[in-house]
Amino acid sequence: MAKLIGNLRITAIPASEGVKAHFEVVFVPYAGRHNTKPVKAHTYDELVSLLSDLRFGEDEATRWAGKARSQGIVLIDSFERADTLLREKGLVA
């Protein structure tokens, strides 16, 4: 089981014509060529759930989701997880 290290970027996308407001979560690896893709969380609660599934504690997941909601974009640096977990959650293809 290989571990991947990189940044996790959470962006709050405001509502616009034909698009509902949502959060976009992207894994940006430090090194290597990985096919990464954004994962959408349609609500704040879905974002907290996704972060919890990525092995953040409940308090930490709530804190990061709150920052993303208030600041618009959050970068979590030195994010290290198993590649199988990231594939399971759709962050790495």
Phi, psi and omega in degrees: 000113180275148176254141177249139180239137178182201177254149173247117183253126178245124182238129175273119180260117181287161179292142175215187183302117176078357181235125176281156178296140180202174176249141178244126181247126182228135173266126180243102184291149177291320184217158177094164178255109179233139177276095181261149179219153180286148174246133181262136170243118187282338180226168176301316181296323176295323178294315178299318179297317179297315179295323176295320177295334177274017174070034167270148174293159183301316179294317181292320178297318179294321180296313180295320179295320178296320177296319180296320180293321184274325185264339179096323178212138180225139177242118177261110184271163180053047179274116183235120179216163177293142181297329179295322178295316180294325176292319179302318184274358175086010181278334178232131180273000000 
